[in-house]
Amino acid sequence: MDHLKLPEGAKPFIVVAYDGEEKDYYERLKGRDFFAFPQSQDWTDDDVECRLKQTGDLMGGTVEGEEKKKTRQPWEIEKFFHTWLFFGLIIEVFTLVDVSVTTSDFLVPFTQKTILKPQVSHLVTTGVLPEKIREWRENFRTSRNSENFNKIMQLLDYVGNVVDRHCANGKDHRSPGQYGKVTWPVKDEITTSIIAVAAMLRKAARSIYNRPKKGERWPVTNSEILRLRIQRKWCRSDAAMIMEDFDIDGQYYIAAAESQPPEKLDTHYACTDHSCEAKIADGTYVIQHANGCVGDDYEPIPKFLGHLEPSYGKSPDTVRQAIMDIYDAQDLPFLRWDFEERGLVTFGHKEDRYAEGADKIPPYVAISHVWANGMGNPFDNSLPYCQLEWIQKLVDDLCLNHVSKISDQKPGFWMDILCCLVGNDKKSQDYKKSSIASMRKIYAEAVAVLIIDPWLMAVPSTADMSEVCARIYAAAWSRRLWTHQEGFLGKDVYYQFQDKPIAFGEVNKMAEEHQERLARQGYPITFPLEASSKTSFYYTGIKDFIRGISDGHFQRDQRWIVYQHLANSLGYRATTKISDELLCIASIIGLTVKDYTSIEESNEERLAELRMEAFLHEVGRFRQGIIFNSYRRLTIPGFRWAPLSLLGHRSSGLGDLDGSPDAAIKDFSDRTVNDKYVEVSALGGKLNTKINLTKHMTKTLGLNNKKLLEMTLGDGKTVLLPTVGLPVDYPGYTIKFLPNEHGLTVNMAERRFGLKYSPVRKVTSIVKPPPMPKVPSFGKVPTLGKGKFGGLGSSSQATAEQAAPVAEAAADTVAEIVSYEYVVHVAENDVQWDYDRNYTVILQKNLGDKSGTEFLAMVGLMSVGPGDRYWVQSLCSAVIRAWRPGDDRKIKAGIDMMDVSEAKTNWVVT
């Protein structure tokens, strides 16, 4: 692991030993090629898979006596895979590029003295790997022969498939066999070293042959050692994010790097892999003083030296009153600290730079920070004087030495804690709403935005770029919702480091140069640039695109284009109040924020739902694939297909957005309902009736809401039938859970059920569907076994034979029924499943479609509504996987199988 970079002063913490003797070295055992190595050592394909022969029953037992055949000791299995996948891979790759390597090049003697038992093990070292990669690069520079690239990638893909097969199905990186045995007894240190060397060879090949990475995640497997180490040092959500975002070079670096102090981690006790739940109560909030401050110089009402420009004909006596006057004049407030008199002066910024007196108003810098770092105040619009003085010094340095000079006047600054008025009274709340509604103008009009985060300011800008970029990625600023908005809206955004500020674009440029320099030295490390880009991409790469939407360069019904970009970026963010999300989104894409601040509701989650509903209405169009999203969903009829929030969710995202057509939210209230019925139960089940909606849709029954057809019964119970929904044209199949057949499914103990689809068709030839692709799934959903590895060598020839049902060859005129079986894995949800109700499963693809064996789905409840479309109430998302003869039988054990007929495609999802 010593070919990977570590923070300055950190020592390698993963030590790997190799127990093979010289006669066991790969080059001495090598057969005809890498893929045939197991056969040359008398290993079968099942041996490589560490799979015991299964009986035919659904319990997945082992054939009696089978486990006694060719039983290998754990150390033998471990040595075999270590020899083959680590040393064999290295030797084969460098042989292809004419670089001489041997097993001995990567071993050093175990230096501990021994007497009673001889020490034959060696410690594994990869210190020579950068030198060999430099030689490889030089050979290519001379020959310019890139024919070996595909062969190298085939080797690496094969190794990745083997490791994924054994390690990717569970968080513990083990595949438990029968009776608690471990059939892959390879230490995680060895697995990690295989991943590390293979990943670096892959990055080296892409760098040398100039074949950029295309968003691939390889391998799927993560090191369990690194995952646990990172989880001990970071918020659980951040730890999961690190493991998702980076390859092993980044994971290894961050696992050894400095982390947040324990007292900060204590507040993250409720966090999960998918969300950060840390919150600081107002009563425990401590306002921090600047470093070096002696004594207490905090005043709840800061000293006010007067309002300077422009004149509003008023005489405010406090900073708070001056800010009110500025908002009343429709201007933007900002302040400046006076070092001599130790107090604040205020200015009003005019958007019209040519307005009378505008030349007398100095420029200002907008401060972007995180309250949790001690620079907030939940009680008053004030900070300690030491903080105000320190902030003004940073602002002065930024404008004097780093920002293009636009004025001779000394700059001021805008900061939320001073300019967004605090208070529970209505007047204070109204001014706060004005501040929030003006946020886009405030940050857009600022000469620069300065990010102040203690985590970044702990190191100088001259620190190693790996350290700089890792801190940018892990900073609290990169995790909060409001700071996300501020990064989007500013013209020029700067990170403040210990010695000076650096602009977003400059950081990325420095990271690119750092990556190129490391690559030339034989270290194809990519994580520093990836870490920087994860944060800054949204503020540089797509800022102009979003600005074009907000400035009206796109038609109103094309705003959905930005929705996925927002979802991807907001997955890393969190906020104390979920209802604030739409205020920030509205600012970013140029919607009218007042339309959302004017929505009032005392319940926080209900307020978030109402604002999201208003947002969906205003955007109007969405990709149809959004119905497959795995987020928490709205509970508002007509919009149950939509996410409640985009914050902090990074599992499977928004579903099939890239490949689906768009559709407009539609109001069907002007359509008629043609003799459609609804069953109504009231009075605790004593009253059950069937109502014909055509005859009873009158105003006396409350049917006067354009969004809902509402029927109110005598006991106050209502039935709401939405008339608003998202039309989609995906195939959907109707199912019904029956009391005597589907008890397990309705209880949803394992959140899964089965579908059996048996179309009648003419058979003309043998059908060979492609192998199962790698697509994301929902964390806890089990993955079906893959059978053989990849598409290479003799160990993978049976791949096509295992993929889905295969029809027997028959004459063109012969029709037969071919059954397809699928397992539906339902995402976690709070749905109460019932018997004898019609449910619908809407899929990305038709059942029986051979273009893939795994795809997304949405499960809903059949409903009724106006018009000629079928209506379905969205409940939750799911993943559907085709059942194949070679799959582990336990995947299908105990589930309820339901027959389905041909699909319908004319849906409205509500």
ChimeraX attribute file (.defattr): number of C-alpha atoms within 10 A of each C-alpha:
attribute: neighborCount
match mode: 1-to-1
recipient: residues
	/A:1	23
	/A:2	19
	/A:3	21
	/A:4	21
	/A:5	17
	/A:6	20
	/A:7	16
	/A:8	12
	/A:9	7
	/A:10	12
	/A:11	10
	/A:12	14
	/A:13	11
	/A:14	15
	/A:15	13
	/A:16	18
	/A:17	17
	/A:18	17
	/A:19	18
	/A:20	17
	/A:21	10
	/A:22	12
	/A:23	9
	/A:24	15
	/A:25	17
	/A:26	25
	/A:27	17
	/A:28	10
	/A:29	15
	/A:30	17
	/A:31	15
	/A:32	10
	/A:33	12
	/A:34	19
	/A:35	18
	/A:36	16
	/A:37	18
	/A:38	20
	/A:39	16
	/A:40	15
	/A:41	12
	/A:42	8
	/A:43	15
	/A:44	13
	/A:45	16
	/A:46	13
	/A:47	17
	/A:48	19
	/A:49	18
	/A:50	17
	/A:51	17
	/A:52	17
	/A:53	14
	/A:54	16
	/A:55	13
	/A:56	11
	/A:57	11
	/A:58	14
	/A:59	15
	/A:60	16
	/A:61	16
	/A:62	18
	/A:63	12
	/A:64	10
	/A:65	7
	/A:66	12
	/A:67	14
	/A:68	8
	/A:69	8
	/A:70	9
	/A:71	9
	/A:72	11
	/A:73	9
	/A:74	15
	/A:75	12
	/A:76	14
	/A:77	18
	/A:78	18
	/A:79	16
	/A:80	21
	/A:81	21
	/A:82	24
	/A:83	21
	/A:84	22
	/A:85	26
	/A:86	22
	/A:87	23
	/A:88	22
	/A:89	24
	/A:90	22
	/A:91	19
	/A:92	19
	/A:93	23
	/A:94	19
	/A:95	12
	/A:96	15
	/A:97	20
	/A:98	12
	/A:99	15
	/A:100	13
	/A:101	19
	/A:102	15
	/A:103	19
	/A:104	14
	/A:105	15
	/A:106	17
	/A:107	17
	/A:108	14
	/A:109	13
	/A:110	13
	/A:111	9
	/A:112	6
	/A:113	7
	/A:114	8
	/A:115	6
	/A:116	5
	/A:117	6
	/A:118	8
	/A:119	14
	/A:120	12
	/A:121	15
	/A:122	19
	/A:123	15
	/A:124	23
	/A:125	19
	/A:126	17
	/A:127	15
	/A:128	14
	/A:129	23
	/A:130	22
	/A:131	15
	/A:132	16
	/A:133	25
	/A:134	18
	/A:135	18
	/A:136	21
	/A:137	22
	/A:138	14
	/A:139	15
	/A:140	16
	/A:141	12
	/A:142	8
	/A:143	8
	/A:144	12
	/A:145	12
	/A:146	13
	/A:147	11
	/A:148	14
	/A:149	18
	/A:150	11
	/A:151	13
	/A:152	19
	/A:153	16
	/A:154	15
	/A:155	20
	/A:156	22
	/A:157	20
	/A:158	21
	/A:159	23
	/A:160	22
	/A:161	21
	/A:162	19
	/A:163	23
	/A:164	19
	/A:165	20
	/A:166	22
	/A:167	22
	/A:168	20
	/A:169	19
	/A:170	16
	/A:171	14
	/A:172	16
	/A:173	22
	/A:174	19
	/A:175	20
	/A:176	15
	/A:177	14
	/A:178	14
	/A:179	8
	/A:180	8
	/A:181	10
	/A:182	14
	/A:183	19
	/A:184	21
	/A:185	17
	/A:186	21
	/A:187	15
	/A:188	19
	/A:189	18
	/A:190	23
	/A:191	25
	/A:192	23
	/A:193	24
	/A:194	23
	/A:195	27
	/A:196	23
	/A:197	23
	/A:198	24
	/A:199	21
	/A:200	24
	/A:201	23
	/A:202	21
	/A:203	19
	/A:204	24
	/A:205	24
	/A:206	16
	/A:207	18
	/A:208	22
	/A:209	17
	/A:210	10
	/A:211	12
	/A:212	11
	/A:213	11
	/A:214	6
	/A:215	6
	/A:216	7
	/A:217	13
	/A:218	18
	/A:219	20
	/A:220	17
	/A:221	25
	/A:222	25
	/A:223	25
	/A:224	19
	/A:225	17
	/A:226	23
	/A:227	19
	/A:228	13
	/A:229	17
	/A:230	24
	/A:231	18
	/A:232	15
	/A:233	20
	/A:234	23
	/A:235	27
	/A:236	23
	/A:237	22
	/A:238	22
	/A:239	25
	/A:240	19
	/A:241	19
	/A:242	22
	/A:243	19
	/A:244	15
	/A:245	16
	/A:246	19
	/A:247	24
	/A:248	26
	/A:249	23
	/A:250	23
	/A:251	23
	/A:252	27
	/A:253	22
	/A:254	26
	/A:255	24
	/A:256	20
	/A:257	18
	/A:258	15
	/A:259	17
	/A:260	14
	/A:261	10
	/A:262	11
	/A:263	8
	/A:264	12
	/A:265	16
	/A:266	11
	/A:267	15
	/A:268	17
	/A:269	12
	/A:270	14
	/A:271	15
	/A:272	15
	/A:273	18
	/A:274	20
	/A:275	22
	/A:276	24
	/A:277	18
	/A:278	18
	/A:279	12
	/A:280	12
	/A:281	9
	/A:282	10
	/A:283	8
	/A:284	7
	/A:285	16
	/A:286	15
	/A:287	18
	/A:288	17
	/A:289	21
	/A:290	16
	/A:291	9
	/A:292	7
	/A:293	13
	/A:294	9
	/A:295	7
	/A:296	10
	/A:297	12
	/A:298	16
	/A:299	13
	/A:300	12
	/A:301	13
	/A:302	21
	/A:303	18
	/A:304	20
	/A:305	17
	/A:306	17
	/A:307	25
	/A:308	14
	/A:309	18
	/A:310	18
	/A:311	12
	/A:312	14
	/A:313	7
	/A:314	10
	/A:315	12
	/A:316	15
	/A:317	13
	/A:318	18
	/A:319	25
	/A:320	21
	/A:321	14
	/A:322	23
	/A:323	26
	/A:324	19
	/A:325	20
	/A:326	23
	/A:327	16
	/A:328	13
	/A:329	12
	/A:330	15
	/A:331	20
	/A:332	22
	/A:333	26
	/A:334	28
	/A:335	24
	/A:336	22
	/A:337	24
	/A:338	15
	/A:339	12
	/A:340	6
	/A:341	10
	/A:342	15
	/A:343	18
	/A:344	23
	/A:345	20
	/A:346	25
	/A:347	27
	/A:348	26
	/A:349	23
	/A:350	20
	/A:351	14
	/A:352	9
	/A:353	11
	/A:354	9
	/A:355	9
	/A:356	10
	/A:357	12
	/A:358	16
	/A:359	13
	/A:360	13
	/A:361	20
	/A:362	20
	/A:363	23
	/A:364	27
	/A:365	28
	/A:366	25
	/A:367	22
	/A:368	26
	/A:369	24
	/A:370	21
	/A:371	19
	/A:372	17
	/A:373	17
	/A:374	16
	/A:375	20
	/A:376	22
	/A:377	21
	/A:378	16
	/A:379	14
	/A:380	17
	/A:381	21
	/A:382	25
	/A:383	23
	/A:384	19
	/A:385	22
	/A:386	19
	/A:387	20
	/A:388	21
	/A:389	18
	/A:390	15
	/A:391	20
	/A:392	20
	/A:393	13
	/A:394	17
	/A:395	23
	/A:396	18
	/A:397	14
	/A:398	22
	/A:399	21
	/A:400	14
	/A:401	11
	/A:402	15
	/A:403	14
	/A:404	11
	/A:405	12
	/A:406	10
	/A:407	13
	/A:408	9
	/A:409	12
	/A:410	14
	/A:411	23
	/A:412	26
	/A:413	28
	/A:414	22
	/A:415	18
	/A:416	20
	/A:417	20
	/A:418	22
	/A:419	22
	/A:420	22
	/A:421	24
	/A:422	19
	/A:423	16
	/A:424	8
	/A:425	8
	/A:426	9
	/A:427	12
	/A:428	15
	/A:429	15
	/A:430	15
	/A:431	20
	/A:432	19
	/A:433	19
	/A:434	19
	/A:435	20
	/A:436	21
	/A:437	21
	/A:438	19
	/A:439	22
	/A:440	22
	/A:441	17
	/A:442	25
	/A:443	26
	/A:444	17
	/A:445	21
	/A:446	22
	/A:447	22
	/A:448	26
	/A:449	28
	/A:450	27
	/A:451	25
	/A:452	22
	/A:453	22
	/A:454	18
	/A:455	18
	/A:456	25
	/A:457	18
	/A:458	13
	/A:459	17
	/A:460	16
	/A:461	20
	/A:462	12
	/A:463	12
	/A:464	15
	/A:465	20
	/A:466	26
	/A:467	23
	/A:468	21
	/A:469	26
	/A:470	22
	/A:471	24
	/A:472	24
	/A:473	22
	/A:474	20
	/A:475	18
	/A:476	21
	/A:477	27
	/A:478	21
	/A:479	23
	/A:480	22
	/A:481	26
	/A:482	20
	/A:483	20
	/A:484	24
	/A:485	23
	/A:486	27
	/A:487	27
	/A:488	25
	/A:489	26
	/A:490	25
	/A:491	16
	/A:492	20
	/A:493	28
	/A:494	24
	/A:495	21
	/A:496	23
	/A:497	22
	/A:498	15
	/A:499	12
	/A:500	17
	/A:501	23
	/A:502	18
	/A:503	18
	/A:504	20
	/A:505	19
	/A:506	11
	/A:507	22
	/A:508	21
	/A:509	13
	/A:510	15
	/A:511	25
	/A:512	18
	/A:513	14
	/A:514	18
	/A:515	21
	/A:516	15
	/A:517	14
	/A:518	16
	/A:519	21
	/A:520	17
	/A:521	14
	/A:522	21
	/A:523	23
	/A:524	27
	/A:525	27
	/A:526	22
	/A:527	22
	/A:528	29
	/A:529	22
	/A:530	22
	/A:531	24
	/A:532	26
	/A:533	22
	/A:534	17
	/A:535	23
	/A:536	23
	/A:537	16
	/A:538	19
	/A:539	23
	/A:540	18
	/A:541	12
	/A:542	15
	/A:543	19
	/A:544	13
	/A:545	16
	/A:546	24
	/A:547	16
	/A:548	14
	/A:549	22
	/A:550	18
	/A:551	11
	/A:552	11
	/A:553	11
	/A:554	14
	/A:555	8
	/A:556	14
	/A:557	13
	/A:558	15
	/A:559	19
	/A:560	18
	/A:561	18
	/A:562	14
	/A:563	18
	/A:564	18
	/A:565	13
	/A:566	17
	/A:567	18
	/A:568	18
	/A:569	21
	/A:570	22
	/A:571	21
	/A:572	25
	/A:573	23
	/A:574	23
	/A:575	18
	/A:576	14
	/A:577	11
	/A:578	19
	/A:579	23
	/A:580	19
	/A:581	23
	/A:582	24
	/A:583	24
	/A:584	23
	/A:585	20
	/A:586	20
	/A:587	22
	/A:588	24
	/A:589	23
	/A:590	17
	/A:591	19
	/A:592	13
	/A:593	22
	/A:594	15
	/A:595	14
	/A:596	23
	/A:597	19
	/A:598	11
	/A:599	12
	/A:600	12
	/A:601	11
	/A:602	7
	/A:603	9
	/A:604	13
	/A:605	14
	/A:606	18
	/A:607	18
	/A:608	23
	/A:609	22
	/A:610	20
	/A:611	24
	/A:612	24
	/A:613	20
	/A:614	16
	/A:615	18
	/A:616	16
	/A:617	14
	/A:618	14
	/A:619	18
	/A:620	18
	/A:621	20
	/A:622	25
	/A:623	23
	/A:624	23
	/A:625	25
	/A:626	21
	/A:627	31
	/A:628	28
	/A:629	24
	/A:630	30
	/A:631	26
	/A:632	19
	/A:633	21
	/A:634	22
	/A:635	17
	/A:636	17
	/A:637	19
	/A:638	26
	/A:639	25
	/A:640	23
	/A:641	30
	/A:642	28
	/A:643	21
	/A:644	24
	/A:645	21
	/A:646	26
	/A:647	25
	/A:648	26
	/A:649	25
	/A:650	23
	/A:651	18
	/A:652	17
	/A:653	21
	/A:654	24
	/A:655	24
	/A:656	20
	/A:657	19
	/A:658	11
	/A:659	11
	/A:660	17
	/A:661	13
	/A:662	19
	/A:663	16
	/A:664	18
	/A:665	22
	/A:666	16
	/A:667	17
	/A:668	18
	/A:669	19
	/A:670	10
	/A:671	12
	/A:672	15
	/A:673	18
	/A:674	14
	/A:675	10
	/A:676	15
	/A:677	16
	/A:678	14
	/A:679	10
	/A:680	16
	/A:681	15
	/A:682	15
	/A:683	12
	/A:684	7
	/A:685	8
	/A:686	8
	/A:687	9
	/A:688	12
	/A:689	11
	/A:690	10
	/A:691	15
	/A:692	15
	/A:693	20
	/A:694	14
	/A:695	12
	/A:696	12
	/A:697	18
	/A:698	14
	/A:699	12
	/A:700	10
	/A:701	14
	/A:702	15
	/A:703	18
	/A:704	15
	/A:705	12
	/A:706	14
	/A:707	18
	/A:708	21
	/A:709	22
	/A:710	20
	/A:711	22
	/A:712	14
	/A:713	15
	/A:714	8
	/A:715	8
	/A:716	9
	/A:717	13
	/A:718	15
	/A:719	15
	/A:720	14
	/A:721	22
	/A:722	27
	/A:723	25
	/A:724	22
	/A:725	25
	/A:726	27
	/A:727	21
	/A:728	22
	/A:729	18
	/A:730	19
	/A:731	20
	/A:732	29
	/A:733	21
	/A:734	20
	/A:735	19
	/A:736	17
	/A:737	21
	/A:738	15
	/A:739	12
	/A:740	7
	/A:741	13
	/A:742	18
	/A:743	16
	/A:744	17
	/A:745	22
	/A:746	19
	/A:747	13
	/A:748	16
	/A:749	10
	/A:750	14
	/A:751	18
	/A:752	24
	/A:753	22
	/A:754	21
	/A:755	23
	/A:756	18
	/A:757	19
	/A:758	18
	/A:759	16
	/A:760	11
	/A:761	12
	/A:762	15
	/A:763	19
	/A:764	15
	/A:765	13
	/A:766	11
	/A:767	17
	/A:768	16
	/A:769	18
	/A:770	16
	/A:771	19
	/A:772	19
	/A:773	11
	/A:774	9
	/A:775	9
	/A:776	14
	/A:777	21
	/A:778	17
	/A:779	15
	/A:780	12
	/A:781	18
	/A:782	12
	/A:783	16
	/A:784	20
	/A:785	15
	/A:786	20
	/A:787	20
	/A:788	23
	/A:789	24
	/A:790	19
	/A:791	17
	/A:792	15
	/A:793	13
	/A:794	12
	/A:795	20
	/A:796	16
	/A:797	13
	/A:798	13
	/A:799	19
	/A:800	17
	/A:801	17
	/A:802	21
	/A:803	25
	/A:804	28
	/A:805	20
	/A:806	19
	/A:807	16
	/A:808	13
	/A:809	11
	/A:810	14
	/A:811	11
	/A:812	10
	/A:813	10
	/A:814	10
	/A:815	13
	/A:816	15
	/A:817	13
	/A:818	17
	/A:819	16
	/A:820	20
	/A:821	22
	/A:822	23
	/A:823	22
	/A:824	25
	/A:825	23
	/A:826	22
	/A:827	22
	/A:828	18
	/A:829	14
	/A:830	9
	/A:831	9
	/A:832	9
	/A:833	14
	/A:834	16
	/A:835	16
	/A:836	11
	/A:837	13
	/A:838	15
	/A:839	24
	/A:840	23
	/A:841	23
	/A:842	30
	/A:843	26
	/A:844	21
	/A:845	18
	/A:846	17
	/A:847	25
	/A:848	20
	/A:849	10
	/A:850	17
	/A:851	13
	/A:852	17
	/A:853	22
	/A:854	23
	/A:855	21
	/A:856	26
	/A:857	30
	/A:858	28
	/A:859	25
	/A:860	24
	/A:861	22
	/A:862	18
	/A:863	21
	/A:864	20
	/A:865	27
	/A:866	23
	/A:867	16
	/A:868	13
	/A:869	16
	/A:870	18
	/A:871	26
	/A:872	26
	/A:873	24
	/A:874	30
	/A:875	22
	/A:876	25
	/A:877	28
	/A:878	26
	/A:879	22
	/A:880	25
	/A:881	21
	/A:882	25
	/A:883	25
	/A:884	21
	/A:885	13
	/A:886	16
	/A:887	18
	/A:888	19
	/A:889	20
	/A:890	14
	/A:891	18
	/A:892	19
	/A:893	12
	/A:894	15
	/A:895	22
	/A:896	18
	/A:897	19
	/A:898	19
	/A:899	16
	/A:900	17
	/A:901	14
	/A:902	14
	/A:903	16
	/A:904	16
	/A:905	18
	/A:906	15
	/A:907	20
	/A:908	27
	/A:909	30
	/A:910	29
